[in-house]
Amino acid sequence: MVSISFLPVFLWTDSLIYLLITIIVASLFYIRKQAHLVAPWKLVLQRKRGVISIMILLCYVMIGVLDSVHFREALPAISGDETQHYSTEVITLLDLAVRPLREHIEKTYSAPLATHLFVREIQSTANGKTEYNYPLLKFSGAHLRHSSDKWQDIKNTVMKSTLKGLLFWLILCALLSFLIAKRQQIPFNKTLSHILYGHYPYPIKTVFFVLLVLILLLMNLAYLSVNYHVMGTDKVGQDVLYQTLKSVRTGLVIGTLTTLVMLPLALFMGIAAGYFKGWVDDVIQYIYTTLNSIPSVLLIAAAVLMLQVYMNNHAENFVTVAERADMRLLFLCLILGLTSWTGLCRILRGETLKLREADYVLAARSLGVSSFSILHRHILPNVMHIVMIAIVLDFSALVLAEAVLSYVGVGVDPSMNSWGNMINSARLEMAREPIVWWSLSAAFFAMFTLVLAANLFADVVRDAFDPRVQAAR
């Protein structure tokens, strides 16, 4: 009998993420064959801000994808039992990649790169006396002979990881330059000269610099995390860096899946209301005005509480804690999507009211072109720049809104890692003396970087896809 060392687990959000990745890949192949779509994306890649934001967003996406491959590890075989049993704990590829962070759990709080607990405890000394002091950590700095050697050890670790990162970066840059030279069919040294002096149409030098920063950051975090808690630990001793990485998937899921739920409603309702006017406009305005009159927090709270009652009454449908948390996350995305489409709908309605009076639209209607063709060929392309910028701004707002919802208790499941839960727990830590600042700082920095990169990317995409900006140039 062949035993499998793991049992795949497919959560609802995992399936939707895989579907989204498939759609994006298919869209890339489609865009490559459309010259009018390739041109704007080339403009995006020729802007330094666009390249930097794309590289940062790709780092977040890679972490989120690794954290979306769930499985249960096989338990050791029991003699006389041929049945393979699996752990009830669901883990991901990211958990395997950062196993030291996941398994090195201390007793309680510890500061970043500390070797002692953050709080004093009464402990016995070697000579039998008791003292009130800071106990040594179980894992962080355990390899040191004396605590005074910490900073020298950190310095040596940073130097080694930096040198290895520089070597890996040089090899990667040489490989990328070779591929560019082969694609352009020019000598390798000439390619390096073009990149160095900025003669290449794309900001390759910026790509190499950002790649250097990301590699050095990754290498230093990876090597330091083996023996230290780089961002400290929380109340139960769990590594804060691990919590921050695990929260990336939650933020991406809430931002992307909610946007996908909201976008079709906003596009269809907004364009239809602005183009057809009359009773269609009245009905759509009545719908989103009524929806806006209901406090969104109360609507979300009611929906989440109803889901919680359903899961409690049908506990047999949710084998693991991860499945319960994932169902709540999915339902939260759906209810957020159904309550957040009204803003974009209003903007698209106003823009469509203006576009329907444009000369080219009036000419198309006078020639007998169908309303569907006008909407598809004339209205939709001219509002896509608004859709692009609104999607990313809504994505940023949804990532930030998750923290507010977790604060009032209607956000993601408390067992799920999220920046909102980290901030929610940090509000009590900030009242301590001395304050525990690293959990809040880690969540804030991760959210700030993601939202900033998304907004910069939206700004570049808007400039590239807006026909009026291109006409002005």
C-alpha positions as CSV (number, residue, x, y, z in Angstrom):
1,M,0.0,0.0,0.0
2,V,1.4,3.4,-1.1
3,S,1.2,6.0,1.6
4,I,1.0,9.7,0.7
5,S,3.0,12.1,2.9
6,F,0.4,14.8,2.6
7,L,-3.3,15.2,2.0
8,P,-4.2,18.2,-0.3
9,V,-6.8,20.6,1.1
10,F,-8.8,22.8,-1.3
11,L,-10.4,25.8,0.3
12,W,-13.0,27.9,-1.4
13,T,-10.7,30.9,-1.5
14,D,-7.9,28.8,-2.9
15,S,-10.1,27.7,-5.8
16,L,-11.0,31.3,-6.5
17,I,-7.4,32.4,-6.4
18,Y,-6.4,29.6,-8.8
19,L,-9.3,30.7,-11.1
20,L,-8.1,34.3,-10.9
21,I,-4.5,33.3,-11.8
22,T,-5.8,31.3,-14.8
23,I,-7.8,34.3,-16.0
24,I,-4.8,36.6,-15.6
25,V,-2.6,34.2,-17.6
26,A,-5.2,33.9,-20.3
27,S,-5.6,37.6,-20.4
28,L,-1.8,38.1,-20.9
29,F,-1.8,35.7,-23.9
30,Y,-4.8,37.6,-25.3
31,I,-3.2,41.0,-24.8
32,R,0.0,39.9,-26.5
33,K,-2.0,39.5,-29.7
34,Q,-3.8,42.9,-29.5
35,A,-1.6,45.8,-30.6
36,H,-3.9,48.4,-29.1
37,L,-3.6,46.7,-25.7
38,V,0.1,46.0,-25.9
39,A,0.9,49.7,-26.5
40,P,-0.5,51.0,-23.1
41,W,1.2,48.2,-21.1
42,K,4.5,49.0,-22.8
43,L,4.0,52.6,-21.5
44,V,3.5,51.2,-18.0
45,L,6.7,49.1,-18.2
46,Q,8.6,52.1,-19.5
47,R,7.8,54.2,-16.3
48,K,10.1,53.7,-13.3
49,R,7.2,54.0,-10.9
50,G,5.3,51.3,-12.8
51,V,8.3,48.9,-12.7
52,I,9.0,49.5,-9.0
53,S,5.3,49.0,-8.0
54,I,4.9,45.9,-10.2
55,M,8.0,44.2,-8.6
56,I,6.8,45.0,-5.1
57,L,3.3,43.7,-5.9
58,L,4.7,40.6,-7.4
59,C,6.5,39.9,-4.1
60,Y,3.2,40.1,-2.2
61,V,1.5,37.9,-4.8
62,M,4.2,35.2,-4.6
63,I,3.8,35.1,-0.8
64,G,0.0,34.9,-1.2
65,V,0.2,32.1,-3.8
66,L,2.6,30.1,-1.6
67,D,0.2,30.5,1.3
68,S,-2.7,29.3,-0.9
69,V,-1.4,25.7,-1.4
70,H,-3.0,24.0,1.6
71,F,-2.4,20.4,2.8
72,R,-2.4,18.2,5.9
73,E,0.8,16.3,6.8
74,A,0.8,12.5,7.3
75,L,1.1,11.3,10.9
76,P,3.6,8.6,11.8
77,A,2.3,5.1,11.0
78,I,1.0,3.0,13.9
79,S,2.1,-0.6,14.1
80,G,-0.7,-2.9,13.0
81,D,-2.7,-0.1,11.5
82,E,-2.5,0.0,7.7
83,T,-4.7,3.2,7.5
84,Q,-2.7,6.4,6.8
85,H,-3.8,9.1,9.2
86,Y,-3.3,12.8,8.7
87,S,-2.9,15.8,11.0
88,T,-5.9,18.0,11.7
89,E,-3.7,21.0,11.3
90,V,-3.8,22.5,7.8
91,I,-0.5,24.1,6.6
92,T,0.8,25.7,3.4
93,L,3.9,25.8,1.3
94,L,4.8,29.1,3.0
95,D,4.7,27.3,6.4
96,L,7.3,24.9,5.1
97,A,9.4,27.7,3.7
98,V,9.5,29.5,7.0
99,R,9.3,26.5,9.3
100,P,11.8,28.0,11.9
101,L,9.5,31.1,12.3
102,R,6.5,28.8,12.7
103,E,8.0,26.4,15.2
104,H,10.2,28.7,17.3
105,I,7.5,29.8,19.8
106,E,8.6,31.6,23.0
107,K,6.7,32.0,26.3
108,T,5.5,35.6,25.7
109,Y,6.6,39.0,24.4
110,S,10.2,39.6,23.3
111,A,11.5,42.6,21.5
112,P,13.0,42.5,17.9
113,L,16.4,40.6,17.9
114,A,16.2,40.2,21.7
115,T,17.7,37.3,23.6
116,H,15.6,37.8,26.7
117,L,11.9,38.1,27.4
118,F,10.3,41.5,27.5
119,V,8.9,41.1,31.0
120,R,10.6,40.2,34.2
121,E,9.9,37.0,36.0
122,I,10.8,35.5,39.4
123,Q,13.4,32.7,38.6
124,S,15.9,30.6,40.5
125,T,19.6,31.1,40.1
126,A,22.3,28.4,40.1
127,N,23.1,28.9,43.8
128,G,19.5,28.4,44.8
129,K,18.5,32.0,45.3
130,T,15.6,33.7,43.5
131,E,15.8,36.9,41.5
132,Y,13.4,39.1,39.6
133,N,15.0,39.4,36.1
134,Y,14.5,38.9,32.4
135,P,14.6,35.2,31.5
136,L,16.5,34.0,28.5
137,L,14.5,33.1,25.4
138,K,14.2,29.5,24.4
139,F,15.2,29.9,20.7
140,S,16.3,33.4,20.0
141,G,20.1,33.7,20.7
142,A,20.2,30.2,22.1
143,H,23.4,29.4,20.1
144,L,25.3,32.3,21.8
145,R,27.7,31.5,24.7
146,H,27.1,34.9,26.2
147,S,24.3,37.5,25.6
148,S,27.0,40.2,25.0
149,D,28.0,38.4,21.8
150,K,24.6,39.1,20.2
151,W,25.5,42.2,18.2
152,Q,28.7,40.8,16.9
153,D,26.9,37.7,15.8
154,I,24.2,39.8,14.1
155,K,26.9,41.8,12.3
156,N,28.6,38.7,11.0
157,T,25.3,37.1,9.9
158,V,24.3,40.3,8.0
159,M,27.7,40.5,6.3
160,K,27.6,36.8,5.2
161,S,24.0,37.1,4.0
162,T,24.7,40.4,2.2
163,L,27.7,38.9,0.4
164,K,25.7,35.9,-0.7
165,G,22.9,38.2,-1.8
166,L,25.3,40.3,-3.9
167,L,26.7,37.2,-5.5
168,F,23.2,35.9,-6.3
169,W,22.2,39.3,-7.6
170,L,25.2,39.5,-9.9
171,I,24.5,36.1,-11.4
172,L,20.8,37.0,-11.9
173,C,21.7,40.3,-13.5
174,A,24.1,38.6,-15.8
175,L,21.5,36.0,-16.8
176,L,18.9,38.7,-17.5
177,S,21.4,40.8,-19.5
178,F,22.3,37.7,-21.5
179,L,18.6,37.0,-22.3
180,I,18.1,40.6,-23.3
181,A,21.1,40.5,-25.6
182,K,19.9,37.2,-27.2
183,R,16.4,38.6,-27.7
184,Q,17.8,41.9,-29.3
185,Q,20.5,40.0,-31.2
186,I,23.3,42.3,-30.1
187,P,26.6,41.7,-28.3
188,F,26.5,41.1,-24.6
189,N,28.9,44.0,-23.8
190,K,26.9,46.4,-25.9
191,T,23.7,45.3,-24.0
192,L,25.5,46.1,-20.7
193,S,26.5,49.5,-22.0
194,H,22.9,50.3,-23.1
195,I,21.6,49.3,-19.7
196,L,24.3,51.2,-17.8
197,Y,23.8,54.5,-19.7
198,G,20.0,54.2,-19.9
199,H,19.8,53.8,-23.7
200,Y,17.5,50.9,-23.4
201,P,13.8,51.8,-23.8
202,Y,12.8,50.1,-20.5
203,P,14.3,51.1,-17.1
204,I,16.3,47.9,-16.7
205,K,18.8,49.7,-14.4
206,T,15.9,50.5,-12.1
207,V,14.8,46.8,-12.2
208,F,18.3,45.7,-11.3
209,F,18.4,48.2,-8.3
210,V,15.0,47.2,-6.9
211,L,16.0,43.5,-7.4
212,L,19.2,44.2,-5.4
213,V,17.1,45.8,-2.5
214,L,14.6,42.9,-2.5
215,I,17.3,40.2,-2.6
216,L,19.3,41.8,0.2
217,L,16.2,42.2,2.3
218,L,15.1,38.6,1.7
219,M,18.5,37.1,2.4
220,N,19.1,39.1,5.6
221,L,15.6,38.3,6.9
222,A,16.1,34.6,6.1
223,Y,19.5,34.2,7.8
224,L,18.6,36.3,10.8
225,S,15.3,34.5,11.3
226,V,17.1,31.2,11.9
227,N,18.5,32.3,15.2
228,Y,16.5,35.4,16.1
229,H,13.0,36.8,16.1
230,V,13.7,39.7,13.7
231,M,10.4,41.5,14.5
232,G,9.9,40.1,18.0
233,T,7.1,37.9,19.4
234,D,3.6,38.5,20.5
235,K,1.7,37.8,23.8
236,V,1.7,34.0,23.2
237,G,5.3,34.0,21.9
238,Q,4.6,33.6,18.2
239,D,7.0,35.2,15.8
240,V,5.6,38.6,14.5
241,L,7.4,38.3,11.2
242,Y,5.6,34.9,10.6
243,Q,2.2,36.6,11.4
244,T,3.0,39.4,9.1
245,L,3.8,37.0,6.2
246,K,0.7,34.9,6.9
247,S,-1.4,38.0,6.8
248,V,-0.4,38.9,3.2
249,R,-2.8,36.3,1.8
250,T,-5.7,37.6,3.9
251,G,-5.2,41.1,2.6
252,L,-4.8,40.0,-1.0
253,V,-7.9,37.8,-0.8
254,I,-10.1,40.6,0.7
255,G,-8.8,43.1,-1.9
256,T,-9.0,41.0,-5.0
257,L,-12.0,38.8,-4.5
258,T,-14.1,41.6,-3.1
259,T,-13.2,43.7,-6.1
260,L,-14.1,40.9,-8.5
261,V,-17.6,40.7,-6.8
262,M,-18.1,44.4,-6.9
263,L,-16.8,45.2,-10.5
264,P,-19.5,43.5,-12.6
265,L,-22.3,45.1,-10.7
266,A,-20.7,48.5,-10.8
267,L,-19.9,48.3,-14.5
268,F,-23.3,47.0,-15.6
269,M,-25.4,49.2,-13.4
270,G,-23.3,52.4,-13.9
271,I,-23.0,52.3,-17.7
272,A,-26.6,51.1,-18.1
273,A,-27.9,54.0,-15.9
274,G,-25.9,56.6,-17.7
275,Y,-26.5,55.4,-21.3
276,F,-30.2,54.4,-21.3
277,K,-31.4,57.0,-18.7
278,G,-35.2,57.1,-18.2
279,W,-36.7,54.4,-16.0
280,V,-33.5,52.3,-16.1
281,D,-31.6,55.1,-14.5
282,D,-34.4,55.6,-11.9
283,V,-34.4,52.0,-10.9
284,I,-30.6,51.7,-10.6
285,Q,-30.4,55.0,-8.6
286,Y,-33.2,53.7,-6.3
287,I,-31.2,50.5,-5.7
288,Y,-27.9,52.0,-4.8
289,T,-29.5,54.9,-2.8
290,T,-31.4,52.4,-0.7
291,L,-28.3,50.3,-0.2
292,N,-26.2,53.3,0.8
293,S,-28.9,54.3,3.4
294,I,-28.1,51.0,5.3
295,P,-25.0,51.4,7.6
296,S,-22.5,49.0,6.0
297,V,-21.0,47.9,9.3
298,L,-24.4,46.8,10.6
299,L,-25.2,44.9,7.3
300,I,-21.8,43.2,7.4
301,A,-22.2,42.4,11.1
302,A,-25.7,40.8,10.5
303,A,-24.4,38.7,7.6
304,V,-21.4,37.5,9.5
305,L,-23.4,36.6,12.6
306,M,-25.9,34.7,10.4
307,L,-23.0,32.7,8.9
308,Q,-21.6,32.0,12.4
309,V,-25.0,30.6,13.4
310,Y,-25.1,28.4,10.3
311,M,-21.5,27.1,10.9
312,N,-22.3,26.3,14.6
313,N,-25.5,24.4,13.6
314,H,-23.6,22.5,10.8
315,A,-20.3,21.8,12.4
316,E,-20.0,18.5,10.6
317,N,-19.4,20.4,7.3
318,F,-16.3,22.0,8.5
319,V,-13.6,19.4,9.5
320,T,-10.8,21.7,10.3
321,V,-10.5,25.2,11.8
322,A,-9.0,26.4,8.6
323,E,-12.2,25.5,6.7
324,R,-14.3,27.5,9.1
325,A,-12.0,30.5,8.9
326,D,-11.9,30.3,5.1
327,M,-15.7,30.2,4.8
328,R,-16.0,33.3,7.0
329,L,-13.3,35.0,4.9
330,L,-15.2,34.1,1.6
331,F,-18.5,35.3,3.0
332,L,-16.9,38.5,4.2
333,C,-15.6,39.1,0.7
334,L,-19.0,38.5,-0.8
335,I,-20.9,40.9,1.5
336,L,-18.2,43.6,1.1
337,G,-18.5,43.3,-2.6
338,L,-22.3,43.6,-2.5
339,T,-22.1,46.7,-0.4
340,S,-19.1,48.6,-2.0
341,W,-20.1,48.8,-5.7
342,T,-22.2,51.9,-5.3
343,G,-19.4,54.4,-5.4
344,L,-17.9,53.2,-8.7
345,C,-21.4,52.9,-10.1
346,R,-22.1,56.6,-9.5
347,I,-18.8,57.6,-11.1
348,L,-19.4,55.4,-14.1
349,R,-23.0,56.8,-14.5
350,G,-21.8,60.4,-14.5
351,E,-19.0,59.6,-17.0
352,T,-21.4,57.7,-19.3
353,L,-23.9,60.6,-19.2
354,K,-21.1,62.8,-20.6
355,L,-19.8,60.3,-23.2
356,R,-23.3,59.5,-24.6
357,E,-23.4,63.1,-25.9
358,A,-20.0,62.9,-27.5
359,D,-19.9,63.4,-31.3
360,Y,-18.6,59.9,-32.1
361,V,-21.4,58.3,-30.0
362,L,-24.1,60.5,-31.7
363,A,-22.7,59.6,-35.1
364,A,-22.8,55.9,-34.3
365,R,-26.4,56.1,-33.1
366,S,-27.4,58.1,-36.2
367,L,-25.9,55.4,-38.4
368,G,-28.0,52.7,-36.7
369,V,-25.3,51.0,-34.7
370,S,-26.8,48.9,-31.9
371,S,-26.7,50.0,-28.3
372,F,-24.6,47.0,-27.4
373,S,-21.9,47.8,-30.0
374,I,-21.8,51.4,-28.8
375,L,-21.4,50.4,-25.2
376,H,-18.7,47.8,-26.1
377,R,-16.7,49.9,-28.6
378,H,-17.1,53.5,-27.5
379,I,-18.3,53.8,-23.9
380,L,-16.5,50.9,-22.2
381,P,-13.0,51.7,-23.5
382,N,-13.3,55.3,-22.5
383,V,-14.2,54.6,-18.9
384,M,-11.6,51.8,-18.4
385,H,-9.1,54.3,-17.0
386,I,-11.6,55.2,-14.3
387,V,-12.3,51.6,-13.6
388,M,-8.6,50.9,-13.3
389,I,-7.9,53.6,-10.8
390,A,-11.1,52.9,-8.9
391,I,-10.3,49.2,-8.6
392,V,-6.9,49.8,-7.1
393,L,-8.2,52.5,-4.8
394,D,-11.0,50.2,-3.7
395,F,-8.4,47.4,-3.2
396,S,-6.4,49.7,-0.9
397,A,-9.6,50.8,1.0
398,L,-10.7,47.2,1.4
399,V,-7.3,46.1,2.8
400,L,-7.5,49.0,5.3
401,A,-11.2,48.3,6.1
402,E,-10.3,44.8,7.2
403,A,-8.5,46.3,10.2
404,V,-11.7,48.3,11.2
405,L,-14.0,45.3,10.8
406,S,-11.7,43.1,12.9
407,Y,-11.7,45.9,15.6
408,V,-15.5,45.7,15.9
409,G,-15.4,41.9,15.9
410,V,-17.0,41.3,12.4
411,G,-13.8,40.8,10.4
412,V,-12.0,37.6,9.6
413,D,-12.0,34.7,12.0
414,P,-9.8,35.3,15.1
415,S,-7.9,32.1,14.3
416,M,-6.8,33.5,10.9
417,N,-3.7,35.7,10.6
418,S,-4.5,39.1,9.4
419,W,-3.1,42.6,9.7
420,G,-6.5,43.6,11.2
421,N,-6.2,41.0,14.0
422,M,-2.6,42.1,14.6
423,I,-3.7,45.8,15.0
424,N,-6.7,44.8,17.1
425,S,-4.5,43.0,19.5
426,A,-1.8,45.7,19.5
427,R,-4.3,48.4,20.8
428,L,-4.0,46.8,24.2
429,E,-0.2,46.3,23.9
430,M,0.2,50.1,23.2
431,A,-1.2,50.8,26.7
432,R,1.5,48.8,28.4
433,E,4.5,50.3,30.1
434,P,6.8,50.0,28.4
435,I,4.8,49.7,25.2
436,V,4.9,46.7,22.9
437,W,5.3,48.5,19.6
438,W,6.6,45.9,17.1
439,S,3.3,44.1,16.3
440,L,1.6,47.3,15.3
441,S,4.7,48.5,13.4
442,A,5.0,45.3,11.4
443,A,1.4,45.3,10.4
444,F,1.4,49.0,9.6
445,F,4.6,48.7,7.5
446,A,3.3,45.7,5.5
447,M,0.0,47.4,4.8
448,F,1.6,50.7,4.0
449,T,4.0,49.1,1.4
450,L,1.2,47.1,-0.3
451,V,-1.2,50.1,-0.5
452,L,1.5,52.5,-1.6
453,A,2.6,50.1,-4.4
454,A,-1.0,49.6,-5.5
455,N,-1.7,53.3,-5.7
456,L,1.5,54.0,-7.6
457,F,0.6,51.2,-10.0
458,A,-2.9,52.6,-10.4
459,D,-1.6,56.1,-11.2
460,V,0.8,54.8,-13.9
461,V,-1.9,52.5,-15.4
462,R,-4.4,55.4,-15.5
463,D,-1.9,57.6,-17.4
464,A,-1.2,54.8,-19.9
465,F,-4.9,53.9,-20.5
466,D,-6.5,57.3,-20.4
467,P,-7.1,58.4,-24.1
468,R,-7.2,62.1,-23.1
469,V,-3.8,61.9,-21.5
470,Q,-2.4,60.1,-24.6
471,A,-3.9,62.7,-26.8
472,A,-2.4,65.5,-24.8
473,R,1.0,64.0,-25.2
